[in-house]
């Protein structure tokens, strides 16, 4: 995940999960331990599309959904896949076999966050260390159903789940996305 994406993740976590729409660029840079110029560049894109309002010493998120859709459109999940393999087990069994230090993404993250799955799914996406997961789930030649992503977020937020789902290719991703949009609309109402 690129540093600019971490900025969008932070801003959306504040807006969607903490109902906090005002913040400063310095606060974001400090929280993420990235340069202020990176934050400024990220915010510049959002200002052009009127998703944020810049003030003298702060800014306000005025359209969280615009930020969410913009981030989803620039996110490249495939670029972050560092390992994939076939595990001859259903998704639920694969999830139960995961080490405790991974972070679930996409379908599994949705299921764990909302205690529900709008459709059956067979692929498991996780953020974690490829070497550790290769030992647990050895390489296989068939179509992969376990995908390990690198450089993930510190925690899985509503925005991260949405953006990951937006970038999924499987037919049932649409069912998950529709359910996510309803949940986000409820939060922002």
C-alpha positions in Angstrom: 0.0 0.0 0.0 1.4 3.4 -1.0 1.9 6.1 1.6 -0.7 8.3 -0.1 -3.2 5.5 0.5 -2.3 5.5 4.2 -3.4 9.2 4.3 -6.8 8.3 2.8 -7.2 5.4 5.2 -6.5 7.6 8.2 -8.8 10.4 7.1 -11.6 7.9 6.4 -11.1 6.1 9.6 -11.5 9.4 11.4 -14.6 10.3 9.4 -16.4 7.0 9.2 -15.5 5.3 12.5 -14.9 8.2 14.9 -17.3 10.8 13.3 -14.4 13.3 13.4 -14.3 15.3 10.2 -11.8 18.0 11.2 -8.0 17.4 11.3 -4.7 18.9 10.4 -2.1 17.7 7.9 0.6 17.8 10.6 -1.6 15.4 12.8 -1.9 13.0 9.9 1.9 13.1 9.1 2.7 12.5 12.8 0.2 9.7 13.2 1.5 7.9 10.1 5.1 8.8 10.5 5.3 10.1 7.0 6.4 13.5 5.6 4.1 16.5 5.6 4.7 16.9 1.8 3.2 13.4 1.2 0.1 14.3 3.2 -0.1 17.7 1.4 0.1 15.9 -2.0 -2.7 13.5 -1.0 -4.9 16.3 0.3 -4.3 18.3 -2.9 -6.0 15.6 -4.9 -9.0 15.7 -2.5 -9.2 19.5 -2.6 -9.5 19.5 -6.4 -12.5 17.3 -6.2 -14.1 19.3 -3.3 -13.9 16.3 -0.9 -12.1 18.4 1.7 -12.2 22.0 2.7 -8.9 23.6 3.7 -8.9 26.2 6.5 -6.1 28.3 7.8 -4.7 25.7 10.2 -6.9 22.7 9.6 -9.1 20.9 7.1 -12.5 19.3 7.1 -13.7 16.2 5.3 -16.8 17.4 3.5 -17.5 14.3 1.3 -16.1 11.1 2.7 -17.7 9.0 -0.1 -15.7 10.9 -2.7 -12.5 10.1 -0.8 -13.6 6.5 -0.5 -14.3 6.1 -4.2 -11.2 8.0 -5.3 -9.0 5.8 -3.1 -10.8 2.7 -4.4 -10.1 3.7 -8.0 -6.4 4.2 -7.5 -5.8 1.2 -5.2 -4.0 -1.8 -6.9 -4.5 -4.9 -4.8 -2.8 -7.1 -7.3 0.4 -5.1 -7.0 0.5 -5.9 -3.3 0.1 -9.7 -3.7 3.4 -11.2 -2.5 2.3 -14.9 -2.3 -0.7 -16.9 -3.5 -1.4 -20.6 -3.3 -4.2 -23.2 -3.4 -5.4 -24.6 -0.1 -7.8 -27.5 -0.4 -10.2 -26.3 2.2 -13.2 -24.0 2.4 -12.6 -20.3 3.2 -13.7 -20.7 6.8 -11.2 -23.5 7.4 -8.4 -21.5 5.8 -9.3 -18.5 8.1 -9.2 -20.8 11.2 -5.7 -22.0 10.2 -4.2 -18.5 10.1 -1.5 -17.3 12.5 -2.7 -14.7 15.0 -0.5 -11.9 13.6 -2.2 -11.6 10.2 -4.8 -9.0 9.3 -7.8 -10.2 7.2 -8.8 -8.3 4.1 -11.7 -8.3 1.6 -14.3 -11.0 2.2 -12.9 -12.4 5.4 -12.5 -8.9 6.9 -16.1 -8.1 6.1 -17.3 -11.3 7.7 -15.3 -10.7 10.9 -16.2 -7.0 11.1 -19.9 -7.4 10.6 -20.5 -11.0 11.7 -22.2 -11.7 8.3 -21.4 -12.5 4.7 -23.7 -11.3 2.0 -22.6 -14.2 -0.3 -20.5 -17.4 -0.1 -16.9 -16.9 -1.0 -13.9 -19.2 -1.6 -10.9 -16.8 -1.7 -9.1 -15.6 1.4 -7.0 -12.4 1.4 -4.8 -11.5 4.3 -2.1 -8.9 5.1 0.9 -10.8 6.5 4.4 -12.1 6.1 4.7 -14.2 3.0 7.6 -16.4 4.4 5.6 -17.4 7.5 2.5 -18.2 5.5 4.5 -20.2 2.9 5.5 -22.6 5.6 1.9 -23.0 6.8 0.4 -23.1 3.3 3.0 -24.5 0.8 2.9 -23.6 -2.9 0.4 -25.5 -5.1 -0.2 -25.4 -8.8 -4.0 -25.1 -9.0 -5.9 -21.9 -9.1 -5.0 -19.9 -6.0 -7.6 -19.3 -3.2 -5.3 -17.8 -0.6 -3.6 -14.4 -1.3 -1.1 -12.7 0.9 -0.8 -8.9 0.6 2.2 -6.9 1.7 2.5 -3.6 3.6 -1.0 -3.6 5.0 -2.7 -1.2 7.3 -2.2 -1.4 11.1 -5.8 -2.4 11.5 -8.7 -3.2 9.3 -11.2 -0.3 9.0 -14.5 0.0 7.2 -12.7 2.1 4.5 -9.9 -0.5 4.0 -12.5 -3.3 3.6 -14.5 -1.3 1.1 -11.4 -0.4 -1.0 -10.1 -4.0 -1.0 -13.6 -5.3 -2.0 -13.8 -2.7 -4.8 -10.7 -4.2 -6.3 -11.7 -7.9 -6.1 -12.4 -9.8 -9.4 -14.7 -12.5 -8.1 -18.3 -12.3 -9.1 -19.6 -12.2 -5.5 -17.5 -9.0 -4.8 -20.5 -7.0 -6.0 -22.7 -8.5 -3.3 -20.2 -7.5 -0.6 -19.8 -4.0 -2.1 -23.5 -3.4 -2.2 -23.7 -4.5 1.5 -20.8 -2.2 2.4 -22.3 0.8 0.6 -25.5 0.3 2.6 -23.5 0.2 5.9 -21.5 3.3 4.9 -24.7 5.2 3.9 -26.1 4.4 7.3 -23.0 5.7 9.0 -22.9 8.9 7.0 -26.7 9.6 7.3 
